[in-house]
Amino acid sequence: MDEKTGTELGAPPRDAFEAAFGESLRSVLDVESWRSGEDPGDMYERITAEVETAVVQEQRLRDPIRGTVFPQIRERQLVPGAGVYRATIEELKWVHQGLLFTGAVEACDGTRYTHDTLPLTVAQIGVSLVAYNGQLGTWVQRLFRRDLRESPGDPVEEALALLERRDERGGLHQPDGHDGLSRLAGRAIMTYAERAILLKRSSAPWRMGHGNPAAYELLTGAAGSLDLMIEATRVLEDLVCRHKKFVFVPSEPAGRLLLTIGDALGPLEFAIVHPLSDQISAVLESADYDLPTASDTTVDGERLSPRDWIARFRDVVASQVAVGVYRASEVAPAHLFYAHVDHAHEAALIALADSVLQPHRGFPMLIDVAHHVCAATFGPDSLAGPLQLAYTRAGAPLRYLSERMSRGR
């Protein structure tokens, strides 16, 4: 207990909760003060007041950010070309007619679906690549995980070993922080495949990706193995250092600082702010690269540990990626973008030109097209039907369906 503050050691100060929520934690925990039931009138009135106040407070700080922070972005030059710019209608028209609608930009997106039952887990990972000139490609990988495989050993020992393995796994369709194989069979491989297909299967001069190019799951050794990290960073090095003409736009970035800068932007404005290497430094501090399965990697005759490998990726590759933010319309939120430092201005124009096609979202429509193609081709129905037929032919049509599966979710 801290004698000065009266709080547990390591706990936030008492007023931290009150500063964030406008009322004390003690008053919130007093259930005697809670309302009984819900009065729609009171609910709408409270929500309206809170939203209006929040929006007013955000707008109050836009001018100070524009007047103070925007000039500092250019003065500090954390990345070549840093600054705040405004796209012209002529520039967007050039991008539409010369790049987007001619097929010179291809976008990639992926989807994953897991059909999880007691005897078998199937992970389906699909990726699509699309362009506005009608070019289209789709790819799929399916992983079949079984805890029990045919063995000539002692059936009793086999059964005990099966119980032990399954005790280590999470429940059906539940996230499991200890089951590395499930993580590896999911998001990390899909994220890698999106980038690899952009690099190896696209023929367009410009490549558009979804998310952070150096996504966290690619840099931290999913499934207790660093093999994926090594392969993913090799792909990213080729894409960044050799191809160079790319732009990535995430849906929900982790940091709020750039989004706050973006909220101060006007329509058709964009800012180039800092290098991606700043984010990689944070990953290096938090990730565990000293895994039992980790092994050194040789680069130009030099053996590098996994931690040294990521440090090299930060210094050689991520330092060439600029991180910025743009706003396509007055009503849409700002979005982050990632691009090579030599082409960041053009990349921002491509993201803006594609995003103004849907001003209510302000997000690149080509990524949305890739998403819908992928979801339609490799969605849950594409796997659930064949699997249910297979279970029926195996004599177990309903036995392994979870409750959610049997009621159609």
C-alpha positions as a Markdown table, in Angstrom:
| # | Residue | x | y | z |
|---|---|---|---|---|
| 1 | Met | 0.0 | 0.0 | 0.0 |
| 2 | Asp | 1.3 | 3.5 | -0.9 |
| 3 | Glu | 1.0 | 5.6 | 2.2 |
| 4 | Lys | 0.8 | 8.9 | 0.2 |
| 5 | Thr | -1.9 | 7.9 | -2.2 |
| 6 | Gly | -3.7 | 5.1 | -0.3 |
| 7 | Thr | -3.5 | 2.8 | -3.4 |
| 8 | Glu | -2.0 | -0.6 | -3.9 |
| 9 | Leu | 1.6 | -0.5 | -5.1 |
| 10 | Gly | 1.7 | -0.7 | -8.9 |
| 11 | Ala | -1.9 | 0.4 | -9.3 |
| 12 | Pro | -2.9 | 3.6 | -11.1 |
| 13 | Pro | -3.7 | 6.7 | -8.9 |
| 14 | Arg | -7.2 | 6.9 | -7.6 |
| 15 | Asp | -8.0 | 9.8 | -9.9 |
| 16 | Ala | -6.9 | 8.0 | -13.1 |
| 17 | Phe | -10.4 | 6.4 | -13.5 |
| 18 | Glu | -12.2 | 9.6 | -12.7 |
| 19 | Ala | -10.1 | 11.6 | -15.2 |
| 20 | Ala | -11.0 | 9.1 | -18.0 |
| 21 | Phe | -14.7 | 8.6 | -17.2 |
| 22 | Gly | -15.7 | 11.7 | -15.4 |
| 23 | Glu | -16.9 | 10.0 | -12.2 |
| 24 | Ser | -15.2 | 8.1 | -9.4 |
| 25 | Leu | -14.7 | 4.4 | -9.4 |
| 26 | Arg | -16.4 | 4.2 | -6.0 |
| 27 | Ser | -19.6 | 5.8 | -7.3 |
| 28 | Val | -19.6 | 3.4 | -10.2 |
| 29 | Leu | -19.2 | 0.4 | -7.9 |
| 30 | Asp | -22.2 | 1.5 | -5.8 |
| 31 | Val | -24.9 | -0.6 | -7.4 |
| 32 | Glu | -27.5 | 1.2 | -5.3 |
| 33 | Ser | -27.0 | 4.2 | -7.6 |
| 34 | Trp | -27.6 | 2.1 | -10.8 |
| 35 | Arg | -30.8 | 2.6 | -12.7 |
| 36 | Ser | -33.4 | -0.1 | -12.6 |
| 37 | Gly | -34.2 | -1.1 | -16.2 |
| 38 | Glu | -33.7 | 1.3 | -19.0 |
| 39 | Asp | -35.5 | 4.5 | -19.9 |
| 40 | Pro | -35.0 | 5.1 | -23.6 |
| 41 | Gly | -35.5 | 8.8 | -23.2 |
| 42 | Asp | -32.8 | 9.1 | -20.6 |
| 43 | Met | -30.5 | 6.8 | -22.5 |
| 44 | Tyr | -30.7 | 8.8 | -25.7 |
| 45 | Glu | -30.4 | 12.1 | -23.8 |
| 46 | Arg | -27.2 | 10.9 | -22.0 |
| 47 | Ile | -25.6 | 9.4 | -25.2 |
| 48 | Thr | -26.4 | 12.5 | -27.2 |
| 49 | Ala | -24.9 | 14.8 | -24.6 |
| 50 | Glu | -21.7 | 12.7 | -24.3 |
| 51 | Val | -21.2 | 12.4 | -28.1 |
| 52 | Glu | -21.8 | 16.1 | -28.7 |
| 53 | Thr | -19.4 | 17.0 | -25.9 |
| 54 | Ala | -16.7 | 14.6 | -27.1 |
| 55 | Val | -17.0 | 15.9 | -30.7 |
| 56 | Val | -16.8 | 19.5 | -29.6 |
| 57 | Gln | -13.7 | 18.8 | -27.5 |
| 58 | Glu | -12.0 | 17.0 | -30.4 |
| 59 | Gln | -12.8 | 19.9 | -32.8 |
| 60 | Arg | -11.5 | 22.4 | -30.2 |
| 61 | Leu | -7.9 | 21.0 | -30.6 |
| 62 | Arg | -7.8 | 20.7 | -34.4 |
| 63 | Asp | -6.6 | 24.3 | -34.9 |
| 64 | Pro | -3.8 | 24.0 | -32.3 |
| 65 | Ile | -2.6 | 20.7 | -33.9 |
| 66 | Arg | -2.7 | 22.2 | -37.3 |
| 67 | Gly | -0.8 | 25.4 | -36.1 |
| 68 | Thr | 1.7 | 23.7 | -33.9 |
| 69 | Val | 2.1 | 20.0 | -34.7 |
| 70 | Phe | 1.9 | 20.2 | -38.5 |
| 71 | Pro | 4.9 | 22.5 | -38.9 |
| 72 | Gln | 6.9 | 20.3 | -36.6 |
| 73 | Ile | 6.3 | 17.3 | -38.8 |
| 74 | Arg | 8.1 | 19.0 | -41.7 |
| 75 | Glu | 10.8 | 20.6 | -39.5 |
| 76 | Arg | 11.8 | 17.4 | -37.7 |
| 77 | Gln | 12.0 | 15.4 | -41.0 |
| 78 | Leu | 11.9 | 12.0 | -39.2 |
| 79 | Val | 11.5 | 10.5 | -42.7 |
| 80 | Pro | 12.3 | 11.9 | -46.1 |
| 81 | Gly | 9.5 | 14.0 | -47.4 |
| 82 | Ala | 7.8 | 14.4 | -44.0 |
| 83 | Gly | 5.1 | 17.1 | -44.0 |
| 84 | Val | 1.5 | 17.8 | -44.6 |
| 85 | Tyr | 0.2 | 18.0 | -48.2 |
| 86 | Arg | -3.1 | 18.6 | -50.0 |
| 87 | Ala | -4.0 | 16.6 | -53.1 |
| 88 | Thr | -5.5 | 18.4 | -56.0 |
| 89 | Ile | -8.4 | 17.3 | -58.2 |
| 90 | Glu | -6.0 | 17.1 | -61.1 |
| 91 | Glu | -3.7 | 14.7 | -59.2 |
| 92 | Leu | -6.6 | 12.5 | -58.3 |
| 93 | Lys | -7.9 | 12.5 | -61.8 |
| 94 | Trp | -4.4 | 11.5 | -63.1 |
| 95 | Val | -4.4 | 8.6 | -60.6 |
| 96 | His | -7.9 | 7.4 | -61.6 |
| 97 | Gln | -7.2 | 7.5 | -65.3 |
| 98 | Gly | -3.5 | 6.6 | -65.4 |
| 99 | Leu | -3.2 | 4.0 | -62.6 |
| 100 | Leu | -6.4 | 2.7 | -60.9 |
| 101 | Phe | -8.7 | 2.2 | -63.8 |
| 102 | Thr | -6.0 | 0.8 | -66.1 |
| 103 | Gly | -5.2 | -2.0 | -63.8 |
| 104 | Ala | -1.8 | -0.6 | -62.8 |
| 105 | Val | -2.8 | -1.1 | -59.1 |
| 106 | Glu | -3.7 | -4.5 | -57.7 |
| 107 | Ala | -5.0 | -5.0 | -54.2 |
| 108 | Cys | -4.8 | -8.1 | -52.0 |
| 109 | Asp | -6.9 | -9.3 | -49.1 |
| 110 | Gly | -7.3 | -12.6 | -47.2 |
| 111 | Thr | -9.9 | -14.4 | -45.1 |
| 112 | Arg | -9.7 | -17.3 | -42.8 |
| 113 | Tyr | -12.2 | -19.7 | -41.3 |
| 114 | Thr | -11.7 | -22.5 | -38.9 |
| 115 | His | -14.1 | -25.5 | -38.7 |
| 116 | Asp | -13.4 | -26.9 | -35.2 |
| 117 | Thr | -14.7 | -30.3 | -34.0 |
| 118 | Leu | -13.4 | -32.9 | -31.6 |
| 119 | Pro | -11.8 | -35.3 | -34.1 |
| 120 | Leu | -10.7 | -32.7 | -36.7 |
| 121 | Thr | -9.8 | -29.0 | -37.0 |
| 122 | Val | -9.8 | -27.5 | -40.5 |
| 123 | Ala | -8.2 | -24.1 | -41.0 |
| 124 | Gln | -9.0 | -22.6 | -44.4 |
| 125 | Ile | -7.0 | -19.6 | -45.6 |
| 126 | Gly | -8.0 | -17.8 | -48.8 |
| 127 | Val | -6.4 | -14.8 | -50.5 |
| 128 | Ser | -7.7 | -12.8 | -53.5 |
| 129 | Leu | -5.9 | -10.3 | -55.8 |
| 130 | Val | -8.0 | -7.9 | -57.8 |
| 131 | Ala | -7.7 | -4.9 | -60.1 |
| 132 | Tyr | -10.3 | -2.5 | -61.6 |
| 133 | Asn | -9.6 | -3.7 | -65.2 |
| 134 | Gly | -11.1 | -7.1 | -64.3 |
| 135 | Gln | -7.9 | -9.0 | -63.4 |
| 136 | Leu | -8.7 | -11.5 | -60.6 |
| 137 | Gly | -6.9 | -14.3 | -58.9 |
| 138 | Thr | -7.7 | -16.4 | -55.8 |
| 139 | Trp | -5.6 | -18.9 | -53.8 |
| 140 | Val | -6.5 | -21.2 | -50.9 |
| 141 | Gln | -4.7 | -23.3 | -48.4 |
| 142 | Arg | -6.3 | -25.8 | -46.0 |
| 143 | Leu | -4.7 | -27.3 | -43.0 |
| 144 | Phe | -6.1 | -30.4 | -41.4 |
| 145 | Arg | -5.2 | -30.9 | -37.7 |
| 146 | Arg | -5.9 | -34.2 | -36.0 |
| 147 | Asp | -4.9 | -35.1 | -32.4 |
| 148 | Leu | -5.3 | -38.8 | -33.2 |
| 149 | Arg | -3.6 | -40.6 | -36.1 |
| 150 | Glu | -3.2 | -44.3 | -36.8 |
| 151 | Ser | -0.5 | -45.8 | -34.7 |
| 152 | Pro | 0.6 | -49.4 | -34.1 |
| 153 | Gly | 1.4 | -48.6 | -30.4 |
| 154 | Asp | -0.4 | -49.6 | -27.2 |
| 155 | Pro | -4.1 | -48.4 | -27.4 |
| 156 | Val | -4.1 | -47.5 | -23.7 |
| 157 | Glu | -1.0 | -45.4 | -23.9 |
| 158 | Glu | -2.4 | -43.8 | -27.1 |
| 159 | Ala | -5.6 | -42.9 | -25.3 |
| 160 | Leu | -3.8 | -41.4 | -22.3 |
| 161 | Ala | -1.5 | -39.4 | -24.6 |
| 162 | Leu | -4.6 | -38.1 | -26.5 |
| 163 | Leu | -6.2 | -36.9 | -23.3 |
| 164 | Glu | -3.0 | -35.1 | -22.3 |
| 165 | Arg | -2.8 | -33.4 | -25.7 |
| 166 | Arg | -6.4 | -32.3 | -25.7 |
| 167 | Asp | -6.1 | -31.0 | -22.1 |
| 168 | Glu | -3.5 | -28.5 | -23.4 |
| 169 | Arg | -5.8 | -27.2 | -26.1 |
| 170 | Gly | -8.6 | -24.7 | -25.7 |
| 171 | Gly | -12.2 | -25.3 | -26.1 |
| 172 | Leu | -14.0 | -25.6 | -29.5 |
| 173 | His | -13.9 | -22.3 | -31.3 |
| 174 | Gln | -12.3 | -20.6 | -28.4 |
| 175 | Pro | -9.1 | -18.6 | -28.4 |
| 176 | Asp | -6.2 | -20.4 | -26.8 |
| 177 | Gly | -3.1 | -18.4 | -25.7 |
| 178 | His | -1.1 | -21.6 | -25.1 |
| 179 | Asp | -1.9 | -23.4 | -28.4 |
| 180 | Gly | 0.7 | -22.0 | -30.8 |
| 181 | Leu | -0.3 | -24.3 | -33.6 |
| 182 | Ser | -3.8 | -22.8 | -33.7 |
| 183 | Arg | -2.3 | -19.3 | -34.0 |
| 184 | Leu | 0.1 | -20.4 | -36.7 |
| 185 | Ala | -2.7 | -22.0 | -38.7 |
| 186 | Gly | -4.7 | -18.8 | -38.5 |
| 187 | Arg | -3.9 | -15.1 | -38.8 |
| 188 | Ala | -0.1 | -15.3 | -39.1 |
| 189 | Ile | -0.1 | -17.5 | -42.2 |
| 190 | Met | -2.9 | -15.5 | -43.8 |
| 191 | Thr | -1.0 | -12.3 | -43.2 |
| 192 | Tyr | 2.1 | -13.8 | -44.7 |
| 193 | Ala | 0.3 | -15.1 | -47.7 |
| 194 | Glu | -1.3 | -11.7 | -48.5 |
| 195 | Arg | 2.2 | -10.2 | -48.7 |
| 196 | Ala | 3.8 | -13.1 | -50.5 |
| 197 | Ile | 1.0 | -13.1 | -53.2 |
| 198 | Leu | 1.4 | -9.3 | -53.6 |
| 199 | Leu | 5.1 | -9.8 | -54.2 |
| 200 | Lys | 5.1 | -13.0 | -56.3 |
| 201 | Arg | 1.7 | -13.2 | -58.0 |
| 202 | Ser | 0.9 | -9.6 | -58.9 |
| 203 | Ser | 2.1 | -8.2 | -62.2 |
| 204 | Ala | 0.9 | -4.6 | -61.6 |
| 205 | Pro | 3.4 | -1.8 | -61.1 |
| 206 | Trp | 1.6 | -0.8 | -57.8 |
| 207 | Arg | 0.6 | -3.2 | -55.1 |
| 208 | Met | -2.0 | -2.4 | -52.4 |
| 209 | Gly | -2.2 | -4.3 | -49.2 |
| 210 | His | -4.4 | -4.4 | -46.1 |
| 211 | Gly | -3.0 | -3.7 | -42.7 |
| 212 | Asn | 0.5 | -2.9 | -41.5 |
| 213 | Pro | 3.0 | -4.4 | -43.9 |
| 214 | Ala | 5.2 | -5.6 | -41.0 |
| 215 | Ala | 2.3 | -6.9 | -38.9 |
| 216 | Tyr | 3.0 | -7.8 | -35.3 |
| 217 | Glu | 2.2 | -11.4 | -35.8 |
| 218 | Leu | 4.8 | -11.7 | -38.5 |
| 219 | Leu | 7.6 | -10.3 | -36.4 |
| 220 | Thr | 7.1 | -12.2 | -33.1 |
| 221 | Gly | 7.5 | -15.9 | -34.0 |
| 222 | Ala | 4.0 | -17.3 | -34.1 |
| 223 | Ala | 3.4 | -20.8 | -32.8 |
| 224 | Gly | 6.7 | -20.8 | -30.8 |
| 225 | Ser | 8.7 | -20.9 | -34.0 |
| 226 | Leu | 10.7 | -18.2 | -35.7 |
| 227 | Asp | 10.6 | -19.8 | -39.2 |
| 228 | Leu | 7.5 | -17.8 | -40.2 |
| 229 | Met | 9.2 | -14.5 | -39.0 |
| 230 | Ile | 12.3 | -15.2 | -41.1 |
| 231 | Glu | 10.3 | -16.1 | -44.3 |
| 232 | Ala | 7.9 | -13.1 | -43.8 |
| 233 | Thr | 10.7 | -10.6 | -43.3 |
| 234 | Arg | 12.5 | -11.9 | -46.4 |
| 235 | Val | 9.3 | -11.3 | -48.4 |
| 236 | Leu | 8.9 | -7.8 | -47.0 |
| 237 | Glu | 12.5 | -7.0 | -47.8 |
| 238 | Asp | 11.9 | -7.9 | -51.4 |
| 239 | Leu | 8.7 | -5.9 | -51.5 |
| 240 | Val | 10.1 | -2.9 | -49.8 |
| 241 | Cys | 13.7 | -2.7 | -51.0 |
| 242 | Arg | 13.3 | -4.0 | -54.5 |
| 243 | His | 9.8 | -3.5 | -55.7 |
| 244 | Lys | 9.2 | -0.3 | -53.7 |
| 245 | Lys | 5.9 | 0.7 | -55.3 |
| 246 | Phe | 3.3 | -0.4 | -52.7 |
| 247 | Val | 0.8 | 1.2 | -50.3 |
| 248 | Phe | -0.7 | -0.5 | -47.3 |
| 249 | Val | -3.8 | 0.8 | -45.5 |
| 250 | Pro | -4.9 | -0.7 | -42.2 |
| 251 | Ser | -8.5 | -0.9 | -41.0 |
| 252 | Glu | -7.9 | -0.4 | -37.3 |
| 253 | Pro | -4.3 | 0.7 | -36.4 |
| 254 | Ala | -3.0 | 0.2 | -32.9 |
| 255 | Gly | -1.8 | 3.7 | -32.3 |
| 256 | Arg | -4.1 | 6.7 | -31.7 |
| 257 | Leu | -1.4 | 9.4 | -32.1 |
| 258 | Leu | -1.4 | 9.4 | -35.9 |
| 259 | Leu | -5.2 | 9.1 | -35.9 |
| 260 | Thr | -5.4 | 12.3 | -33.8 |
| 261 | Ile | -3.1 | 14.0 | -36.3 |
| 262 | Gly | -5.3 | 12.7 | -39.1 |
| 263 | Asp | -8.5 | 14.0 | -37.4 |
| 264 | Ala | -7.0 | 17.5 | -37.8 |
| 265 | Leu | -6.5 | 17.0 | -41.5 |
| 266 | Gly | -9.0 | 18.5 | -44.0 |
| 267 | Pro | -10.5 | 16.6 | -47.0 |
| 268 | Leu | -7.8 | 15.4 | -49.5 |
| 269 | Glu | -5.0 | 16.2 | -47.1 |
| 270 | Phe | -2.3 | 13.8 | -46.1 |
| 271 | Ala | 0.7 | 13.8 | -43.8 |
| 272 | Ile | 3.9 | 11.8 | -44.0 |
| 273 | Val | 5.1 | 11.5 | -40.4 |
| 274 | His | 7.7 | 9.0 | -39.4 |
| 275 | Pro | 9.5 | 5.7 | -40.4 |
| 276 | Leu | 8.1 | 2.3 | -39.7 |
| 277 | Ser | 11.4 | 1.5 | -37.9 |
| 278 | Asp | 10.0 | 3.4 | -34.9 |
| 279 | Gln | 7.3 | 0.8 | -34.5 |
| 280 | Ile | 9.7 | -2.1 | -34.9 |
| 281 | Ser | 11.9 | -0.8 | -32.0 |
| 282 | Ala | 8.8 | -1.2 | -29.8 |
| 283 | Val | 8.4 | -4.8 | -31.0 |
| 284 | Leu | 12.0 | -5.6 | -30.3 |
| 285 | Glu | 11.6 | -4.5 | -26.7 |
| 286 | Ser | 8.5 | -6.6 | -26.0 |
| 287 | Ala | 8.8 | -9.8 | -28.1 |
| 288 | Asp | 10.5 | -13.0 | -26.9 |
| 289 | Tyr | 13.2 | -14.0 | -29.5 |
| 290 | Asp | 15.0 | -16.4 | -27.1 |
| 291 | Leu | 12.8 | -19.5 | -27.9 |
| 292 | Pro | 14.1 | -23.0 | -27.6 |
| 293 | Thr | 13.5 | -23.6 | -31.3 |
| 294 | Ala | 15.3 | -20.4 | -32.4 |
| 295 | Ser | 18.3 | -20.7 | -34.6 |
| 296 | Asp | 20.7 | -18.2 | -36.1 |
| 297 | Thr | 20.3 | -17.1 | -39.7 |
| 298 | Thr | 23.1 | -16.3 | -42.1 |
| 299 | Val | 23.0 | -13.0 | -44.1 |
| 300 | Asp | 26.0 | -12.2 | -46.4 |
| 301 | Gly | 28.1 | -14.7 | -44.5 |
| 302 | Glu | 27.2 | -13.2 | -41.1 |
| 303 | Arg | 25.3 | -15.3 | -38.5 |
| 304 | Leu | 22.5 | -13.4 | -36.9 |
| 305 | Ser | 20.4 | -14.4 | -33.9 |
| 306 | Pro | 16.6 | -13.9 | -34.2 |
| 307 | Arg | 16.8 | -10.6 | -32.2 |
| 308 | Asp | 19.7 | -9.4 | -34.4 |
| 309 | Trp | 17.7 | -10.4 | -37.5 |
| 310 | Ile | 14.8 | -8.2 | -36.5 |
| 311 | Ala | 17.2 | -5.4 | -35.6 |
| 312 | Arg | 18.6 | -5.7 | -39.1 |
| 313 | Phe | 15.1 | -5.7 | -40.5 |
| 314 | Arg | 14.4 | -2.5 | -38.6 |
| 315 | Asp | 17.5 | -0.7 | -39.8 |
| 316 | Val | 17.7 | -2.0 | -43.4 |
| 317 | Val | 14.0 | -2.5 | -44.4 |
| 318 | Ala | 11.6 | -0.7 | -42.0 |
| 319 | Ser | 13.7 | 2.5 | -42.2 |
| 320 | Gln | 12.7 | 2.7 | -45.8 |
| 321 | Val | 8.9 | 2.6 | -45.1 |
| 322 | Ala | 7.2 | 5.9 | -44.3 |
| 323 | Val | 4.1 | 6.0 | -42.1 |
| 324 | Gly | 1.5 | 8.6 | -42.8 |
| 325 | Val | -2.2 | 9.4 | -42.5 |
| 326 | Tyr | -4.8 | 10.8 | -44.9 |
| 327 | Arg | -8.4 | 12.0 | -45.0 |
| 328 | Ala | -10.5 | 11.4 | -48.1 |
| 329 | Ser | -13.6 | 13.4 | -47.2 |
| 330 | Glu | -15.1 | 15.6 | -44.5 |
| 331 | Val | -17.5 | 12.9 | -43.2 |
| 332 | Ala | -15.0 | 10.0 | -43.3 |
| 333 | Pro | -12.4 | 9.1 | -40.6 |
| 334 | Ala | -8.7 | 9.5 | -41.3 |
| 335 | His | -6.7 | 6.4 | -42.2 |
| 336 | Leu | -3.1 | 5.4 | -41.9 |
| 337 | Phe | -1.0 | 4.4 | -44.8 |
| 338 | Tyr | 2.5 | 2.8 | -45.3 |
| 339 | Ala | 4.7 | 3.4 | -48.4 |
| 340 | His | 8.3 | 3.4 | -49.5 |
| 341 | Val | 10.0 | 6.7 | -48.7 |
| 342 | Asp | 10.8 | 7.2 | -52.3 |
| 343 | His | 7.2 | 6.9 | -53.4 |
| 344 | Ala | 5.2 | 8.0 | -50.3 |
| 345 | His | 3.7 | 11.0 | -52.0 |
| 346 | Glu | 2.4 | 9.0 | -55.0 |
| 347 | Ala | 1.2 | 6.2 | -52.7 |
| 348 | Ala | -0.8 | 8.7 | -50.6 |
| 349 | Leu | -2.4 | 10.0 | -53.8 |
| 350 | Ile | -3.4 | 6.4 | -54.8 |
| 351 | Ala | -4.9 | 5.7 | -51.4 |
| 352 | Leu | -6.8 | 9.0 | -51.5 |
| 353 | Ala | -8.0 | 8.6 | -55.1 |
| 354 | Asp | -9.3 | 5.1 | -54.4 |
| 355 | Ser | -10.9 | 6.2 | -51.1 |
| 356 | Val | -12.8 | 9.2 | -52.5 |
| 357 | Leu | -14.8 | 6.6 | -54.6 |
| 358 | Gln | -16.7 | 5.9 | -51.4 |
| 359 | Pro | -16.6 | 9.2 | -49.4 |
| 360 | His | -18.8 | 7.8 | -46.6 |
| 361 | Arg | -16.0 | 5.4 | -45.7 |
| 362 | Gly | -12.9 | 7.2 | -47.0 |
| 363 | Phe | -11.2 | 3.8 | -47.3 |
| 364 | Pro | -9.7 | 2.3 | -50.5 |
| 365 | Met | -12.5 | 0.6 | -52.5 |
| 366 | Leu | -10.1 | -1.8 | -54.2 |
| 367 | Ile | -9.3 | -3.4 | -50.8 |
| 368 | Asp | -13.0 | -3.7 | -50.2 |
| 369 | Val | -13.5 | -5.4 | -53.6 |
| 370 | Ala | -10.7 | -7.8 | -52.7 |
| 371 | His | -12.3 | -8.5 | -49.4 |
| 372 | His | -15.7 | -9.3 | -50.8 |
| 373 | Val | -14.3 | -11.5 | -53.6 |
| 374 | Cys | -12.3 | -13.4 | -50.9 |
| 375 | Ala | -15.3 | -13.7 | -48.5 |
| 376 | Ala | -17.6 | -14.9 | -51.3 |
| 377 | Thr | -15.1 | -17.5 | -52.5 |
| 378 | Phe | -13.7 | -18.8 | -49.2 |
| 379 | Gly | -16.3 | -17.9 | -46.6 |
| 380 | Pro | -17.7 | -20.3 | -44.0 |
| 381 | Asp | -20.3 | -21.8 | -46.4 |
| 382 | Ser | -17.5 | -22.9 | -48.8 |
| 383 | Leu | -16.1 | -25.2 | -46.2 |
| 384 | Ala | -19.1 | -26.0 | -43.9 |
| 385 | Gly | -21.1 | -27.7 | -46.6 |
| 386 | Pro | -18.5 | -30.2 | -47.9 |
| 387 | Leu | -17.4 | -31.0 | -44.3 |
| 388 | Gln | -20.9 | -31.7 | -43.2 |
| 389 | Leu | -21.4 | -34.0 | -46.2 |
| 390 | Ala | -18.1 | -35.8 | -45.4 |
| 391 | Tyr | -19.2 | -36.3 | -41.8 |
| 392 | Thr | -22.5 | -37.7 | -43.0 |
| 393 | Arg | -20.7 | -40.2 | -45.3 |
| 394 | Ala | -18.5 | -41.1 | -42.4 |
| 395 | Gly | -21.6 | -42.1 | -40.4 |
| 396 | Ala | -21.4 | -39.1 | -37.9 |
| 397 | Pro | -23.6 | -36.4 | -39.4 |
| 398 | Leu | -24.4 | -34.6 | -36.1 |
| 399 | Arg | -22.2 | -36.1 | -33.5 |
| 400 | Tyr | -19.4 | -33.6 | -33.6 |
| 401 | Leu | -21.3 | -30.4 | -34.2 |
| 402 | Ser | -21.0 | -27.9 | -31.4 |
| 403 | Glu | -24.2 | -26.2 | -30.1 |
| 404 | Arg | -23.6 | -23.0 | -32.0 |
| 405 | Met | -23.0 | -25.0 | -35.2 |
| 406 | Ser | -26.1 | -27.0 | -34.9 |
| 407 | Arg | -28.3 | -23.8 | -34.4 |
| 408 | Gly | -26.7 | -22.0 | -37.3 |
| 409 | Arg | -24.9 | -19.5 | -34.9 |
